[in-house]
């Protein structure tokens, strides 16, 4: 979840976790949170990992950020819940973290901007320094971490993060976070670390512990009040998001699902049973009271897709075992981790007609949404977390100024937010472009703006909120009206102005940062780590 480049209870259904399924199914793309892989086919992520296209929900987003409007933010998981909360002035949160392994650069600015946008839209906003991860996964010393942490926080504040309205912290000094990580760790298994991250016998316990801490980071905004929460990241951080979504579900007291009779059907079986119920006029002796055994007979002879054949067999068996029980839609509360007191409280809270079983309660009057809210309310009232499943948005990686991936380790490929303005100007002037071999060919064929690092600078940063400028640069390039020399000169000048303004605001933020309750002293011994003092 940090962005340094841009035991089941009763009623558990035993299904593979979301994170495990995604890693297994996504054999074509390897997403490594600690690696340096690039993504060549962003749309392939939709199919490989189940990431949803952001363009499909942008109309639901209040005052979408320019990164959203320009397709830089290209995907999401469950962001519609956050968008609805923001649009209706309901509680929502945004959190992202930064692994302080080097200087913050313009790739990191994407996440800074996304956090600030959500803060401006009314979300509770959190920025964290992933120092435990930097120490365990990257081998950074605490002195190095402290130095870089200060630079990240100064840039975040300089770009407009409101520290009075938001929350800033570092993992190593947040005891409440560490207590949450300990609790969440009871729902994490080594097999999941192997499946999701490829961890093995050589992986340190500290590295695994840092992952659980990141799960706690992602859920931390919901400790005082459960609320829809978004994690803005690059797609390489998706494994952390998937794992956190599974951990959030496992931590819940109750799972709410659709049901039709006393048996518990899995998702494919429910699809078939729902279809049978909808067709009851064709097979039921009394459509007002259709019977399970008659539904089984209907399903046995129905045409189903090949992928549902196994589900058909198991659904038929369950319906036959239910016999003459009525087939009747209801909303089911499954007991996953609830205490006896919480389960009794749920039974009492479910209004109207209901049926109570050993490990679940069926409601015939609550719809799914109302049932979810009731389950969360009962859980929180009885000492549970009541987590909303965390959401995420994904932005494209910035191309390096020299081509390829923007990398902190390749000086010419990136522009640091600490660079001297004149140095930023020079780097842009020396950047690779998507232009043709000659000016004549450029005028004839147009430039390749979609492959141009300089155009990306306009779209991701230099045009700011001015969509007109970004569109003008693009259209003039591809139509052959804009040559690379003049385009780079304009971009270099804008970059120099941006860096000069940013350096000035960083200087102004120094006093503000010093007044915040964040320990940035270079002193490894305060963490009980010998030999790391300077």
Residue pairs with C-beta under 8 A, 6 or more apart in sequence:
1 33
1 96
1 97
1 130
1 214
1 217
1 218
1 231
1 233
1 237
1 240
1 241
1 244
2 33
2 97
2 98
2 99
2 128
2 130
2 133
2 134
2 214
2 237
3 96
3 97
3 98
3 99
3 108
3 111
3 233
3 234
3 237
4 98
4 99
4 100
4 101
4 102
4 134
4 408
5 36
5 107
5 234
5 236
5 397
5 405
5 406
5 407
5 408
6 107
6 108
6 110
6 111
6 234
6 395
6 396
6 397
6 398
6 406
7 186
7 187
8 14
8 250
8 336
8 337
9 253
9 335
9 336
9 337
9 338
10 334
10 335
10 336
10 358
10 359
11 255
11 264
11 334
11 335
11 336
11 359
11 360
12 336
13 255
13 264
13 266
13 334
15 266
16 24
17 192
17 242
17 243
17 246
18 50
18 242
18 245
18 246
19 192
19 195
19 196
19 239
19 242
19 243
19 245
19 246
20 192
20 195
20 196
22 48
22 49
22 50
22 238
22 239
22 242
23 195
23 196
23 239
24 195
25 48
25 49
26 48
26 49
27 48
28 44
28 48
29 39
29 41
29 44
29 45
29 48
29 49
30 37
31 37
31 49
31 235
31 236
31 237
31 238
31 239
32 236
32 239
33 197
33 236
33 237
33 239
33 240
34 137
34 138
35 236
36 405
36 407
37 236
38 397
38 404
38 405
39 45
39 235
39 236
39 396
39 397
42 74
42 75
42 235
42 396
43 53
45 51
45 75
45 235
45 238
45 394
46 52
46 53
46 75
49 238
49 242
50 77
51 75
51 76
51 77
51 235
51 238
51 394
52 75
52 76
52 77
53 74
53 75
54 68
54 71
54 73
54 74
54 75
54 76
54 79
54 393
54 394
55 71
55 74
57 76
57 79
57 80
57 83
58 64
58 68
58 69
60 80
60 83
60 84
60 87
61 68
61 79
61 83
61 86
61 87
62 83
62 86
62 87
62 121
63 121
65 73
65 113
65 114
65 117
66 463
66 464
66 465
66 467
66 470
67 73
67 110
67 113
67 114
67 117
67 395
67 460
69 467
70 459
70 467
70 470
71 396
72 110
72 395
72 396
72 459
72 460
73 114
73 232
73 393
73 394
73 395
74 394
74 395
74 396
75 235
75 393
75 394
76 391
76 392
76 393
76 394
77 241
77 242
77 245
77 391
77 392
78 245
78 389
78 390
78 391
78 392
79 230
79 391
79 392
79 393
81 228
81 388
81 391
82 92
82 94
82 123
82 228
82 229
82 230
82 391
84 90
84 228
85 91
85 92
85 227
85 228
86 92
86 118
86 121
86 122
86 123
89 122
90 227
91 124
91 225
91 227
91 228
92 118
92 122
92 123
92 124
92 227
92 228
92 229
92 230
93 123
93 124
93 125
93 126
93 221
93 222
93 227
93 228
93 229
93 230
94 114
94 115
94 118
94 119
94 123
94 124
94 125
94 126
94 221
94 229
94 230
94 231
94 232
95 115
95 125
95 126
95 127
95 128
95 217
95 218
95 220
95 221
95 229
95 230
95 231
96 111
96 114
96 115
96 126
96 127
96 128
96 231
96 232
96 233
97 127
97 128
97 129
97 130
97 133
97 171
97 214
97 217
98 104
98 108
98 111
98 127
98 128
98 129
98 130
98 152
99 130
99 133
99 134
99 137
99 138
100 129
100 130
100 131
100 134
100 140
100 144
100 145
100 147
100 148
100 149
100 151
100 152
101 134
101 138
101 140
101 148
101 408
102 148
102 408
102 409
103 148
103 151
103 408
103 416
103 417
103 418
104 151
104 152
104 155
104 416
104 417
104 418
105 406
105 408
105 414
105 415
105 416
105 417
106 398
106 406
106 414
106 415
106 417
106 457
106 460
106 461
107 397
107 398
107 406
107 414
108 152
108 155
108 417
109 155
109 159
109 417
109 461
110 232
110 395
110 398
110 460
111 232
111 233
111 395
112 155
112 156
112 159
112 161
113 159
114 232
114 393
114 395
115 125
115 127
115 156
115 161
115 166
115 232
116 125
116 159
116 160
116 161
118 125
118 230
118 232
119 125
119 161
119 162
119 165
119 166
123 230
124 166
124 167
124 221
124 227
125 161
125 165
125 166
125 167
126 166
126 167
126 168
126 169
126 220
126 221
127 153
127 156
127 161
127 166
127 167
127 168
128 168
128 169
128 170
128 171
128 217
129 145
129 149
129 152
129 153
129 169
129 170
129 171
130 171
130 210
130 214
130 217
131 140
131 142
131 145
131 149
131 170
131 171
131 172
132 171
132 172
132 206
132 209
132 210
132 213
133 171
133 210
133 213
133 214
134 140
134 145
135 141
135 142
135 145
135 172
135 206
135 210
136 204
136 206
136 207
136 209
136 210
137 207
137 210
140 148
141 524
141 532
142 522
142 523
142 524
142 527
142 529
142 532
143 522
143 524
143 532
143 533
143 534
146 520
146 521
146 522
147 522
149 170
149 520
150 513
150 520
151 417
151 418
153 168
153 513
153 518
153 520
154 506
154 509
154 510
154 513
155 417
155 502
155 506
156 168
157 163
157 506
157 509
157 512
157 513
158 502
158 505
158 506
158 508
158 509
159 502
159 505
161 168
163 512
163 516
168 516
168 518
169 177
169 518
170 518
170 519
171 177
171 178
171 210
171 213
171 217
172 527
173 518
173 519
176 220
176 223
177 213
177 216
177 217
177 220
178 213
178 216
180 216
180 219
180 220
180 223
181 209
181 212
181 213
181 215
181 216
183 251
184 212
184 215
184 216
184 219
184 247
184 251
185 209
185 212
187 247
187 250
187 251
188 212
188 215
188 243
188 247
190 199
190 208
192 243
192 246
193 199
193 203
193 208
193 211
194 200
196 239
196 242
196 243
197 211
197 239
199 207
199 208
211 240
211 243
214 240
214 244
215 240
215 243
215 244
215 247
218 229
218 231
218 240
218 241
218 244
218 390
219 229
219 244
219 247
219 248
219 251
219 385
219 387
219 390
221 227
221 229
222 229
222 385
222 386
222 387
222 388
223 385
226 376
226 380
226 385
226 386
226 387
226 388
227 388
228 388
228 391
229 388
229 390
229 391
230 390
230 391
230 392
230 393
231 237
231 241
231 244
231 390
231 391
231 392
231 393
232 392
232 393
232 395
233 240
233 241
233 392
233 393
233 394
233 395
234 394
234 395
234 397
235 394
235 397
238 392
238 394
241 390
241 392
244 390
245 389
245 390
248 387
248 388
248 389
248 390
249 255
249 389
250 336
250 337
251 337
251 384
251 385
251 387
252 336
252 337
252 375
252 379
252 384
252 385
252 386
252 387
253 335
253 336
253 337
253 338
253 339
253 342
253 375
253 378
253 379
253 382
253 384
254 333
254 334
254 335
254 336
254 338
254 346
254 375
254 378
254 379
255 333
255 334
255 336
256 331
256 332
256 333
256 334
256 368
256 371
256 372
256 375
257 270
257 331
257 332
257 334
258 270
258 274
258 329
258 331
258 332
258 368
259 265
259 270
259 329
259 330
259 331
259 332
259 362
260 270
260 273
260 274
260 277
260 327
260 328
260 329
260 330
261 273
261 292
261 319
261 322
261 325
261 326
261 327
261 328
262 322
262 325
262 355
262 357
263 318
263 319
263 321
263 322
264 332
264 334
264 360
265 273
265 315
265 318
266 311
266 314
268 307
268 308
268 310
268 311
269 311
269 314
269 315
269 318
271 308
271 311
272 299
272 302
272 304
272 308
272 311
272 312
272 315
273 295
273 299
273 315
273 319
273 327
275 302
276 283
276 295
276 298
276 299
276 302
276 327
277 290
277 295
277 327
277 329
279 298
280 287
280 290
280 295
280 327
281 287
282 298
283 290
283 294
283 295
283 297
283 298
284 290
284 291
284 294
284 295
285 291
285 294
289 326
290 326
290 327
290 328
291 323
291 324
291 325
291 326
291 327
292 319
292 320
292 322
292 323
292 324
292 325
292 326
292 327
293 319
293 320
293 322
293 323
293 324
295 319
295 327
296 315
296 316
296 317
296 319
296 320
299 312
299 315
299 316
299 319
300 312
300 316
302 312
304 312
319 327
328 364
330 355
330 362
330 363
330 364
331 362
331 363
331 364
331 366
331 367
331 368
331 371
332 360
332 361
332 362
332 363
333 346
333 350
333 360
333 361
333 362
333 363
333 371
333 375
334 359
334 360
335 343
335 359
335 360
337 384
338 346
338 379
338 382
338 384
339 382
339 383
341 382
342 378
342 379
342 382
342 383
342 384
345 378
345 381
345 382
346 361
346 374
346 375
346 378
347 354
347 356
347 361
349 374
349 377
349 378
350 361
350 363
350 366
350 374
351 363
351 365
351 366
352 363
352 364
352 365
352 366
353 363
353 364
353 365
354 361
354 362
354 363
354 364
354 365
355 361
355 362
355 364
356 362
363 371
366 374
376 386
376 388
377 386
379 385
379 386
380 386
397 405
397 406
398 406
398 453
398 456
398 460
399 405
399 406
399 453
399 456
400 406
400 407
400 410
400 413
400 414
400 453
401 412
401 413
401 414
401 415
401 427
401 428
401 430
401 431
401 432
401 453
402 410
402 412
402 413
402 431
402 432
403 432
403 453
404 413
405 413
406 413
406 414
407 413
407 414
408 414
412 427
412 430
415 424
415 427
415 428
415 495
415 499
417 499
417 502
417 506
418 503
419 427
419 499
420 499
421 495
421 496
421 497
421 499
421 500
421 503
422 496
424 492
424 495
424 496
424 498
424 499
425 492
425 493
425 495
425 496
426 492
427 495
428 454
428 457
428 488
428 491
428 492
428 495
429 488
429 489
429 492
431 453
431 454
431 488
432 453
433 447
433 452
433 453
433 454
433 484
433 487
433 488
434 447
434 448
434 449
434 450
434 451
434 452
434 453
434 454
434 455
434 477
435 442
435 447
435 448
435 452
435 483
435 484
436 442
436 444
436 445
436 447
436 448
439 483
442 480
442 483
442 484
443 480
443 481
443 483
444 480
445 480
446 477
446 478
446 479
446 480
447 477
447 478
447 480
447 482
447 484
448 478
449 455
449 473
449 474
449 477
449 478
452 477
454 484
454 487
454 488
454 491
455 473
455 474
455 477
455 487
457 491
457 495
458 469
458 470
458 473
458 474
458 491
459 470
459 474
461 495
461 498
462 469
462 491
462 494
462 495
462 498
463 469
463 470
463 473
473 482
473 487
475 481
476 482
477 487
513 520
519 526
522 534
523 533
524 531
524 532
524 533
525 532
525 533
